[in-house]
Amino acid sequence: MTESDKHSQSTYIQPLENPTAFSKATFVPFAPQPCVCCGCLANEAEQLRTYAVVYDSKLEINSPCAPCCCCSTEQCIVDRVKTMFMDKPPFRSGMCCVCIPCTCCGPPVVFSKTPKCCTMDLTWAYGQQVWAAPANIYGLKTMICCCAPCYSYCAYPIVSGLNDSKTFMQNMKAAADAYATPLRTTTLLPLPRFLPPRATPPAVAPPLRVRRAIGVAGTTSSIPRSPRPSAPSSRPSRTTSSTATRR
C-alpha cells in the first residue's frame, strides 16, 4: 500500500518544526476516512491537517473534521488535537476510583492492528490502527491459553488510517524508553532514611597525671588527691579529765 504525500503537509501547521519530534506517522491515501470506499469524501485541506507525531515526552494527534466532506474549505475545518503525555495513560497505568492506582491487572499495553480476511492483508482497504489497553491482564487469552488476548476487549483506538503502524510503534517505544530512563536514575532511587539523634554520653575526665623531674626520666606518677575534710559534727564534744574526782 503506497503512503500518502498529503498528510501533515499543511502550510498552517508544521508539526515537525519541533526538534524534539521522534517520528511522524504515515497514512493511507483515503485517511482520515474509515475505508477506501469513502475516499471520495476526503477533503484535501482535511488531509493536509491530519498528523500523528511522537515527541520526546508526548504523542500528539490531529484528527480534523470537515463538516461538508469534500466540499469543505479551510475555514470550515475543525481541528481535533489530542495530546497524550508519556507520564500518563496510555503510557502509564492510570487511576481506579479516582485515587487508587490501577496496577492490579498488570501494566498498560499499546499495540497495533492490521485488518485481515483469513490471511489476506486489508491495509489497502481500511488502514492500520494503534490501540491502547489499560492493563495486559497478565497475558491471559479469551480461552485461557488460546484465541485473542483478554486486553483486546477493553482496548480503545488511538490512531487510525496508518500505512506502516509497525515502524510507528517502534519509534513510539524508543521515545517512551528514552523518556523513562532518566526517571529510573533519579526519582526512582530510594530516599535516605532520617534516624533520630542519639544521646551523647557524658565525658569522663581522666586522672590528673604529672611528669616528675625526679626519678627515672620518662616515667609518670599519679599525684594522690588529698582527702576531703570531714564535716564538723553537730554534737558537742565531751571533755575528759585526766584526774579522777574523788568524792
trRosetta pair geometry for C-beta under 8 A, 3 or more apart (Angstrom, degrees):
i j d omega theta_ij theta_ji phi_ij phi_ji
1 28 6.1 -35 161 -115 131 100
1 123 4.9 -120 -11 110 149 109
1 124 4.5 -164 -95 -84 111 76
1 163 5.7 -149 105 -146 113 93
2 29 7.2 30 88 -41 89 112
2 163 7.9 -47 124 -146 22 141
3 26 4.2 -30 -143 173 142 121
3 27 6.8 104 -158 62 85 36
3 28 7.2 -89 -125 -96 51 35
3 29 7.9 152 177 -53 25 69
3 163 4.3 -176 -100 69 89 172
3 164 7.1 -44 -76 -10 125 103
4 7 5.2 79 94 -8 119 101
4 26 7.4 161 42 -176 68 76
4 27 5.2 -30 35 84 118 85
4 28 6.4 64 -23 139 106 18
4 29 4.5 144 -82 -98 103 52
4 31 6.8 -139 7 39 147 100
4 47 6.9 -94 155 -176 150 128
4 163 7.4 -178 5 -44 75 137
5 9 7.3 32 154 -36 60 152
6 9 6.0 -117 -172 32 34 124
6 29 7.8 76 20 -140 116 66
6 44 6.6 -104 -162 -150 141 76
6 47 4.6 28 118 126 124 124
6 48 5.8 -81 169 -76 85 67
7 26 7.6 137 63 -149 131 42
7 27 4.5 77 -22 31 165 127
7 31 6.6 5 -79 85 139 116
7 47 5.5 -85 -83 174 69 81
7 48 7.0 -157 -122 -108 28 24
7 50 4.9 -58 -140 81 100 96
7 51 6.3 151 161 -83 92 63
8 13 7.9 -84 -148 103 61 100
8 15 6.1 -61 -155 27 113 117
8 16 7.6 81 156 -19 123 104
8 24 6.1 -159 99 -168 167 127
8 48 7.5 -158 -12 -174 7 43
8 49 7.9 52 -94 -159 40 14
8 50 6.6 -81 -49 89 68 51
8 51 3.4 89 -93 -94 108 110
8 53 7.5 126 -132 -55 145 104
9 48 5.4 -80 67 -141 73 83
10 13 5.0 35 78 42 117 81
10 14 7.7 -138 78 -64 67 57
10 45 7.5 67 -107 -157 115 63
10 48 3.9 110 -70 142 84 103
10 49 4.9 27 -33 -76 150 66
11 14 7.7 -2 -148 -54 29 99
12 49 7.5 -16 66 -95 110 103
12 74 7.8 131 -16 -165 148 126
13 49 6.1 77 35 -130 131 79
13 51 7.5 -146 117 9 122 137
13 62 7.5 37 128 -10 163 172
14 17 4.6 70 110 -29 109 110
15 18 7.0 -40 174 14 53 105
15 21 6.8 115 140 -100 83 144
15 24 7.1 134 89 -108 117 111
15 51 5.1 180 4 126 147 157
15 53 4.5 -165 145 -25 135 153
15 60 6.8 -168 -145 91 129 128
15 62 7.9 -157 -63 0 136 124
16 21 5.2 -116 -129 63 62 165
16 24 6.0 -43 -73 -58 117 133
16 53 6.8 -159 -73 -121 69 137
18 21 5.1 109 81 -34 92 97
18 55 6.5 -20 111 -114 140 117
20 55 5.0 45 115 -165 99 94
20 56 4.3 -80 -177 0 106 112
20 57 7.5 -13 157 7 139 86
21 24 7.0 21 166 -54 128 86
21 53 5.4 -45 -139 -180 114 118
21 54 7.1 108 -163 79 66 50
21 55 5.4 -53 -100 -100 52 69
22 54 4.5 -49 59 102 110 100
22 55 6.5 154 -1 -129 87 14
22 56 6.5 130 -45 -72 103 55
22 171 5.3 159 134 174 109 102
22 172 7.7 141 92 -88 138 37
22 174 6.7 174 -169 87 139 103
22 175 4.3 -117 -21 -76 167 121
23 53 7.2 176 89 -152 46 56
23 54 4.8 16 49 42 87 112
23 167 7.7 -167 -162 139 143 87
23 168 6.3 171 129 -129 135 61
23 171 3.4 48 -26 148 155 157
23 172 7.1 -93 50 -51 132 60
23 175 7.4 -124 10 -35 100 127
24 51 6.7 -48 -152 -161 100 102
24 52 7.3 129 -161 79 54 56
24 53 5.3 -19 -103 -104 72 81
24 54 7.9 -145 -69 21 31 73
25 51 7.2 144 48 -172 93 54
25 52 3.8 12 15 69 135 106
25 53 7.3 -121 2 -69 82 39
25 159 6.3 -130 -107 172 172 155
25 162 5.6 -79 -175 -117 116 104
25 168 4.9 33 -108 -112 85 139
26 162 6.8 81 76 -161 58 74
26 163 4.5 -61 114 48 98 116
26 164 5.4 30 56 27 119 99
26 167 7.9 25 18 69 113 126
26 168 7.5 -148 22 -57 73 114
27 31 3.9 -99 178 48 124 149
27 32 7.7 -51 -157 -74 147 59
27 47 7.8 -159 89 -154 145 92
27 50 6.5 17 -34 117 166 124
27 127 7.2 -5 -162 -135 70 135
27 161 5.1 17 -150 130 101 100
27 162 6.2 -75 -106 -112 54 37
27 163 5.9 105 165 -20 8 97
28 31 5.2 114 58 -25 73 101
28 36 7.9 -81 145 -80 134 87
28 123 7.1 -174 -81 161 131 81
28 124 7.3 159 -140 -133 131 34
28 127 4.3 -129 5 -92 135 103
28 161 5.5 -120 33 -173 96 75
28 162 7.3 67 -19 113 85 12
28 163 5.1 146 -65 -78 63 87
29 39 6.8 32 109 -140 92 128
30 33 4.8 -68 156 59 93 113
30 35 7.2 -18 110 121 147 24
30 36 5.2 174 -8 -113 158 50
30 38 6.7 116 174 81 125 69
30 39 3.4 -83 -113 -100 116 95
30 42 5.6 -163 -158 -35 58 143
30 127 7.6 -136 65 -42 92 119
30 161 7.4 -128 86 -140 69 114
31 42 7.5 75 83 -118 21 138
31 47 6.9 111 92 -124 69 93
31 50 6.2 -173 130 134 101 158
31 127 6.0 90 -70 -92 106 160
31 160 7.5 176 -127 112 109 71
31 161 3.1 119 -108 166 116 140
31 162 7.8 64 -78 -59 153 28
32 42 7.3 143 40 -122 54 101
32 46 6.8 -102 25 148 107 110
32 47 7.3 -171 -7 -98 77 64
32 50 5.1 -171 -44 -113 109 145
32 63 5.7 133 -138 -150 154 83
32 64 7.3 163 12 53 148 65
32 160 7.4 86 -152 83 78 94
32 161 5.6 -137 -124 -3 48 163
33 38 4.0 -159 -179 104 128 108
33 39 5.9 -170 63 -86 148 41
33 41 5.9 124 -101 70 135 99
33 42 5.0 -99 -21 -68 120 97
33 161 7.5 107 57 -101 43 133
34 38 6.1 51 46 34 74 142
34 126 7.1 -16 161 -144 68 76
34 160 7.3 -13 -119 141 67 141
34 161 7.7 -110 -115 -70 31 100
35 38 5.5 88 60 14 72 97
35 39 7.9 -90 110 -36 48 79
35 125 6.0 -3 -157 162 91 73
35 126 5.4 -26 -108 -100 81 66
36 39 5.3 -10 -163 -30 49 119
36 124 6.8 10 -57 143 143 67
36 125 5.0 -85 4 -138 119 51
36 126 7.6 -80 -14 -56 84 37
38 41 5.0 -40 -179 30 80 119
38 42 7.3 103 129 -41 77 83
39 42 5.6 -31 -162 -1 49 118
40 70 6.8 -46 150 -53 61 146
41 69 4.4 -63 -165 -161 91 121
41 70 5.5 -124 -150 -34 37 97
42 46 6.6 -139 -170 73 68 121
42 47 5.9 49 170 -53 114 115
42 69 7.9 -49 -55 -172 11 78
42 70 6.8 42 69 -87 29 87
43 46 3.9 83 69 5 99 112
43 47 6.8 -173 88 -10 51 83
43 66 4.3 139 11 -105 143 166
43 69 6.4 170 -47 162 104 38
43 70 5.3 179 -83 -117 74 39
43 71 7.8 -78 -99 31 115 23
43 72 5.0 -35 -104 55 162 102
43 77 7.3 -160 97 -86 144 115
44 47 5.7 -54 -147 37 33 110
44 48 6.4 35 154 -22 66 104
45 48 5.7 -50 -146 33 33 114
45 49 6.7 19 158 -8 63 109
45 66 7.5 124 76 -98 93 120
45 72 6.9 -121 59 106 119 93
45 73 6.8 58 11 -177 161 32
45 74 4.7 -140 -148 -85 150 70
45 77 5.7 -144 120 -34 112 145
46 49 6.3 -70 -153 43 28 101
46 50 6.6 38 149 -36 65 106
46 64 5.1 -154 -145 90 75 117
46 65 7.7 -35 -130 167 119 4
46 66 4.3 -70 -69 -44 137 121
46 72 6.8 63 -46 75 112 131
46 77 5.6 -173 -87 -120 74 128
47 50 5.5 -48 -147 18 37 119
49 62 6.1 -93 153 130 80 133
49 64 4.7 45 96 -24 121 146
49 77 6.4 134 31 141 153 148
49 79 6.4 -106 162 -99 134 95
50 62 6.2 -157 -130 96 35 87
50 63 6.6 37 -127 -116 90 43
50 64 6.1 -111 -71 19 74 95
50 161 8.0 -28 167 89 144 143
51 60 7.8 13 106 109 100 91
51 61 7.4 -161 98 -142 55 43
51 62 5.3 32 46 39 77 106
52 59 7.3 2 -173 -179 87 94
52 60 7.4 176 -148 92 44 50
52 61 4.6 5 -110 -110 85 84
52 62 7.7 -152 -69 27 53 60
52 159 4.8 34 -104 -119 161 140
52 162 7.7 -56 43 -88 146 105
52 168 7.5 35 104 -154 122 139
53 59 7.6 171 87 -154 45 52
53 60 5.2 -9 60 62 90 96
53 61 8.0 -178 23 -77 58 45
54 59 5.5 -20 -108 -107 68 79
54 168 7.6 152 -22 -166 126 78
54 171 5.7 156 51 125 149 103
54 172 5.1 -144 -103 -96 149 69
54 175 4.9 -170 157 1 118 161
55 58 5.0 10 55 55 113 75
55 59 7.4 -164 23 -79 75 30
55 60 6.6 41 -11 -3 113 106
55 175 7.2 122 95 -160 26 142
56 175 6.2 -142 -122 -153 36 98
56 178 6.8 -75 -149 103 84 122
56 179 6.4 147 165 -79 65 96
57 85 6.2 -8 148 -148 85 85
57 86 5.6 -125 -166 20 48 111
57 87 7.9 -13 -169 -12 93 94
57 179 5.6 134 -106 -120 60 127
58 83 5.5 -1 176 -171 134 94
58 84 6.3 153 -162 80 78 44
58 85 4.7 -42 -100 -102 94 56
58 86 6.3 -129 -82 -19 39 82
59 83 7.3 156 80 -155 50 48
59 84 4.7 -10 57 60 98 99
59 86 7.6 102 -16 -66 86 82
59 91 8.0 151 -5 -43 117 122
59 158 7.6 8 126 172 146 133
59 172 6.9 20 -92 -130 123 110
60 81 6.8 -8 -171 -169 93 97
60 82 7.4 164 -153 85 48 48
60 83 5.1 -10 -104 -105 79 79
60 84 7.9 -169 -74 25 38 65
61 81 7.2 158 85 -153 47 50
61 82 4.9 -12 62 59 97 95
61 83 7.9 -177 24 -76 66 37
61 84 7.8 20 3 2 105 102
61 158 7.1 -179 -40 163 160 81
61 159 5.8 -146 -117 -89 137 96
62 79 5.8 -37 -155 -159 110 96
62 80 6.7 134 -158 71 56 53
62 81 4.8 -19 -98 -97 84 74
62 82 7.7 175 -81 19 37 66
63 80 4.9 -38 70 75 77 112
63 82 7.4 6 11 3 100 110
64 77 5.0 16 173 177 130 110
64 78 6.4 156 -160 79 76 44
64 79 5.1 -41 -101 -105 91 50
64 80 6.3 165 -98 16 31 79
65 77 7.0 155 75 -159 44 63
65 78 4.7 -16 58 62 98 99
65 80 6.1 62 -19 -21 99 119
66 69 5.7 104 108 -106 113 17
66 70 7.7 75 131 -56 147 22
66 72 3.8 -161 -166 28 98 155
66 76 6.7 64 -150 107 66 106
66 77 5.4 -28 -93 -105 71 84
67 72 5.9 127 48 -98 64 123
67 76 5.7 -107 33 168 105 111
67 78 7.3 67 -40 -4 95 110
68 71 4.2 -72 138 77 116 95
68 72 4.3 152 55 -66 87 76
68 76 6.2 -14 15 148 106 159
69 72 6.5 154 58 -14 20 101
72 76 4.3 -131 -158 84 92 130
72 77 5.9 106 146 -66 130 76
73 76 5.1 95 51 5 67 103
73 77 7.7 -122 97 -19 37 87
74 77 6.2 -47 -153 14 34 114
84 88 6.7 -134 -167 81 70 102
84 89 7.7 -75 -155 107 111 49
84 90 6.7 -5 -174 18 145 78
84 91 7.1 136 146 -10 107 104
84 158 7.6 -49 -7 -145 156 121
85 88 5.0 66 69 19 89 106
85 91 7.7 -106 116 36 44 130
86 91 4.5 -55 -148 94 60 167
86 92 7.5 97 161 -25 48 100
86 175 7.3 -143 -80 129 148 94
86 176 5.5 -173 -146 -118 127 75
86 179 4.7 50 99 107 154 164
86 180 7.5 -117 146 -52 122 83
87 91 7.2 -26 -45 86 13 117
87 92 5.8 8 -173 -13 36 146
87 179 7.8 -131 -52 151 79 125
88 91 6.9 62 69 47 40 92
88 92 5.9 -76 -133 43 7 110
88 94 7.6 44 -174 -97 69 83
89 92 6.1 -96 -67 67 47 62
89 93 7.1 3 -81 -173 93 12
89 94 4.2 -16 -43 -60 134 106
89 108 6.3 169 -129 -94 83 159
89 132 7.5 130 173 151 87 138
89 134 6.7 -15 -136 -115 134 80
90 108 5.4 -174 -176 166 70 142
90 110 5.6 119 122 -77 123 101
90 132 3.4 -38 -141 -170 165 146
90 133 7.7 86 -150 40 121 24
90 134 7.4 -108 -127 -90 83 49
90 158 7.0 -101 17 -76 145 132
91 108 7.0 162 -173 78 6 139
91 110 7.2 -7 -91 -34 60 136
91 176 5.6 -158 -145 -125 122 122
92 108 6.7 92 130 13 8 134
93 101 6.1 63 114 -177 121 91
93 102 5.3 -156 176 76 100 76
93 103 5.1 60 158 -81 169 78
93 107 6.4 -103 -59 -136 105 53
93 108 5.7 -174 -82 -30 57 99
93 134 7.2 78 -139 -177 65 78
93 135 7.2 44 -120 -84 99 85
94 102 5.3 10 75 30 69 125
94 108 7.7 78 -11 -71 81 129
94 134 6.0 -62 25 -139 112 110
95 98 6.1 -8 133 166 127 14
95 99 6.4 9 -171 -80 128 9
95 100 6.4 121 -169 62 77 42
95 101 6.2 -56 -110 -99 63 39
95 102 6.2 149 -152 -14 9 94
96 100 4.7 -48 72 82 86 100
96 101 7.2 19 17 117 88 13
96 102 4.0 113 -36 -79 103 94
97 100 5.0 28 56 20 101 112
102 105 7.1 -22 169 28 85 100
102 134 6.1 -22 122 165 144 121
102 135 6.7 -118 144 -53 103 119
103 106 7.7 168 -170 23 53 3
103 107 7.7 7 -137 -84 79 52
105 134 7.6 56 73 109 127 92
105 135 3.6 70 99 144 106 160
105 136 7.5 173 137 54 82 44
105 137 5.2 -23 179 -94 105 57
105 138 7.2 -111 -174 -19 56 83
106 135 4.7 116 64 -175 79 93
106 136 4.3 -85 119 53 138 83
106 137 6.0 -115 25 -31 129 13
106 138 5.0 -172 -57 -56 133 55
106 139 7.7 162 -120 -19 166 65
107 135 6.9 138 82 -135 15 62
107 136 6.0 13 65 2 65 111
108 132 6.8 6 173 -174 113 95
108 133 6.5 174 -160 88 68 57
108 134 5.6 -60 -110 -161 93 29
108 135 6.2 -55 -91 -78 48 37
108 136 7.4 123 -172 -33 10 80
109 132 6.9 163 90 -155 56 51
109 133 4.4 5 56 51 102 102
109 135 7.3 34 -5 141 95 13
109 136 4.7 106 -50 -81 121 87
109 151 5.4 74 32 137 144 156
109 155 7.5 -64 84 -98 107 114
110 130 6.8 9 -179 179 93 99
110 131 7.4 174 -153 91 50 45
110 132 4.9 -15 -103 -103 74 84
110 133 8.0 -163 -72 23 35 65
110 158 7.5 -5 -141 -5 101 149
110 169 7.3 177 124 -137 101 97
110 172 7.1 -103 122 124 146 138
111 130 7.5 175 96 -153 29 60
111 131 5.7 -18 68 64 76 90
111 132 7.8 151 21 -90 62 37
111 133 7.6 4 14 1 106 104
111 155 7.6 -53 46 -131 103 152
111 169 7.7 25 -144 -127 33 143
112 128 6.0 16 -179 169 110 116
112 129 6.8 159 -157 87 63 46
112 130 5.3 -35 -100 -100 75 64
112 131 7.2 149 -108 17 21 77
112 162 7.7 -76 -143 65 117 145
112 165 3.8 148 -146 136 140 131
112 166 6.6 -131 51 -72 162 51
112 168 7.8 119 -88 69 135 101
112 169 5.3 -101 -33 -51 122 138
113 128 6.6 171 84 -162 54 71
113 129 4.7 -6 54 61 102 97
113 130 7.8 -171 15 -81 76 19
113 131 5.9 47 -19 -11 112 119
113 165 7.7 -5 45 84 40 172
114 121 6.4 -37 162 -138 118 92
114 122 7.9 140 161 50 72 67
114 123 6.2 -38 -154 -69 91 100
114 128 5.2 -23 -100 -113 66 104
114 165 7.1 -157 -71 40 85 128
115 121 7.8 97 83 -168 60 51
115 122 4.2 -65 108 73 102 109
115 123 6.8 155 48 -72 86 45
115 125 7.2 -97 92 72 137 96
115 126 4.4 30 17 61 158 137
115 127 7.8 56 9 64 119 34
115 128 7.4 -149 2 -96 78 53
116 119 6.7 -21 -178 -143 124 16
116 120 6.2 149 -160 72 75 46
116 121 5.9 -38 -103 -101 85 40
116 122 5.9 177 -98 7 26 95
117 120 4.9 -18 63 59 85 105
117 122 5.8 77 -10 -47 93 126
121 124 7.7 86 117 -1 88 87
122 125 4.6 -47 -177 42 90 113
122 126 5.5 36 128 16 104 106
123 126 7.1 -87 -131 60 25 69
123 127 6.2 46 -164 -119 65 23
123 128 5.6 -12 -122 -44 103 90
123 163 7.1 94 168 -143 122 49
127 160 6.2 94 102 166 124 71
127 161 4.0 1 148 -129 169 37
127 162 5.9 123 176 41 99 39
127 163 7.0 -58 -136 -72 86 49
128 161 7.9 -3 53 117 47 6
128 162 4.4 -58 73 73 91 94
128 163 7.0 143 23 -99 106 4
128 164 7.5 88 37 -82 144 5
128 165 4.0 -125 127 -18 135 124
129 157 5.2 -56 -174 -132 128 111
129 158 7.9 135 176 46 82 63
129 159 6.7 173 -153 90 58 55
129 160 4.6 -10 -107 -109 96 72
129 161 7.8 50 -85 -5 71 38
129 162 6.8 158 -81 18 24 104
129 165 7.0 -2 60 -91 16 151
130 157 7.2 102 76 -159 49 67
130 158 4.8 -51 100 60 97 107
130 159 4.5 28 36 46 111 93
130 160 7.9 -135 27 -66 65 43
130 162 6.8 60 -24 -14 94 146
130 165 5.8 -179 -64 -148 85 116
130 168 7.0 -96 -64 107 134 125
130 169 6.8 173 -114 -79 112 94
130 172 8.0 101 -145 -14 149 165
131 152 7.7 51 117 -133 154 71
131 155 4.4 50 162 159 121 127
131 156 6.6 161 -154 79 84 25
131 157 5.4 -53 -98 -99 77 50
131 158 6.5 166 -112 1 21 86
132 155 6.2 164 82 -153 28 86
132 156 6.2 -26 61 60 79 75
132 158 5.4 66 -12 -45 109 119
133 136 6.8 108 92 -83 124 47
133 151 4.0 96 149 170 166 107
133 152 7.1 -78 -71 -79 139 28
133 154 5.6 90 -145 87 97 84
133 155 4.0 -57 -73 -88 90 85
133 156 7.8 138 -87 11 50 64
134 154 6.5 -61 26 129 96 122
135 151 6.4 -143 92 -111 54 114
135 154 7.8 8 44 83 79 139
136 139 5.9 10 147 -56 111 56
136 149 7.5 -47 -163 176 74 136
136 151 5.2 -59 -135 -47 38 151
137 140 5.1 -74 127 34 103 103
137 149 7.5 149 57 170 111 92
137 150 4.4 -76 85 84 154 121
137 151 5.1 -174 12 -61 105 86
139 149 6.9 -71 -153 -132 44 112
140 144 7.0 -54 -162 -140 92 35
140 149 7.2 110 82 -156 46 69
140 150 4.7 11 87 -3 95 131
141 144 6.0 1 66 86 93 20
141 145 5.5 77 36 -157 132 5
141 146 5.5 141 136 48 155 15
141 147 5.3 129 170 61 107 72
141 148 7.0 145 -155 83 78 25
141 149 6.0 -69 -106 -103 56 43
141 150 6.7 170 -151 -33 8 82
142 146 7.6 -56 58 95 79 53
142 147 3.9 -66 51 100 112 129
142 148 5.2 44 -22 57 123 71
142 149 7.5 110 -32 142 77 3
142 150 6.2 152 -77 -80 54 67
142 153 8.0 109 -95 -35 102 124
143 146 4.8 -24 71 65 113 83
143 147 4.6 95 7 7 99 122
148 152 5.0 -70 159 43 118 147
148 153 7.9 118 109 -43 122 86
149 152 5.1 112 71 -16 81 99
150 153 6.3 -49 -175 20 51 110
150 154 8.0 17 144 6 71 101
151 154 6.1 -69 -158 49 51 94
151 155 6.1 71 144 -52 76 101
152 155 5.4 -40 -143 7 38 125
157 160 5.6 18 174 -56 138 104
159 162 6.1 62 125 -48 110 114
159 168 7.8 -94 79 142 150 152
162 165 4.5 99 99 -70 143 85
162 168 6.2 -91 -153 11 144 152
164 167 4.7 13 137 24 116 111
164 168 6.4 135 102 -16 72 93
165 168 5.4 -61 -146 45 39 114
165 169 5.9 43 155 -25 73 105
166 169 5.9 -55 -148 34 27 110
166 170 6.6 28 153 -19 62 104
167 170 5.7 -52 -150 33 34 112
167 171 6.5 30 155 -13 66 105
168 171 5.9 -56 -149 40 32 108
168 172 6.2 34 152 -21 65 108
169 172 5.5 -53 -144 37 33 114
169 173 6.3 35 155 -20 65 103
170 173 5.8 -53 -148 35 30 110
170 174 6.5 31 153 -18 63 105
171 174 5.6 -51 -146 35 34 112
171 175 6.4 34 155 -18 65 104
172 175 5.8 -55 -149 37 31 110
172 176 6.3 29 153 -17 65 107
173 176 5.7 -55 -145 38 32 110
173 177 6.2 31 157 -18 66 106
174 177 5.9 -54 -145 38 29 109
174 178 6.3 28 156 -16 63 108
175 178 5.8 -56 -146 39 30 110
175 179 6.3 31 154 -21 64 107
176 179 5.6 -55 -147 36 31 112
176 180 6.3 21 158 -14 66 110
177 180 5.9 -60 -143 40 30 104
177 181 6.5 46 156 -41 64 98
178 181 5.9 -37 -147 9 31 118
179 182 7.8 -67 -178 32 32 93
179 183 7.6 20 141 -9 63 115
180 183 5.3 -64 -158 40 50 116
180 184 6.3 51 150 -26 79 101
181 184 6.0 -56 -153 30 33 109
181 185 6.8 12 158 -5 66 110
182 185 5.8 -65 -145 45 38 103
182 186 5.9 8 166 1 74 117
183 186 6.5 -72 -133 49 26 91
183 187 5.4 -35 -157 41 70 110
183 188 6.1 70 144 -21 72 107
184 188 5.0 -32 -135 38 42 138
185 188 7.6 29 -8 45 16 96
185 189 7.3 16 -180 -43 30 109
186 189 6.8 -76 178 3 14 107
206 209 7.7 -38 130 -5 109 103
207 222 6.0 -4 139 -131 132 120
208 222 7.6 111 82 -148 59 76
208 223 6.5 -38 99 45 104 105
209 220 5.2 30 175 173 120 127
209 221 7.6 161 -152 80 84 25
209 222 5.9 -57 -104 -97 78 66
209 223 7.8 163 -122 4 33 82
210 220 7.5 157 79 -153 29 87
210 221 7.5 -31 68 68 72 70
210 223 5.8 28 19 -28 116 119
211 220 5.6 -58 -99 -103 65 84
212 215 5.7 42 102 28 121 118
212 219 7.2 -26 50 88 99 86
212 220 7.4 139 8 -132 83 38
212 221 5.6 5 -11 27 128 112
215 219 5.8 -74 120 57 122 128
215 221 7.8 72 39 -25 164 129
216 219 4.8 67 77 -11 94 125
233 237 7.9 110 72 -68 118 80
241 244 7.4 146 99 -84 107 29
241 245 7.1 52 79 -33 152 95
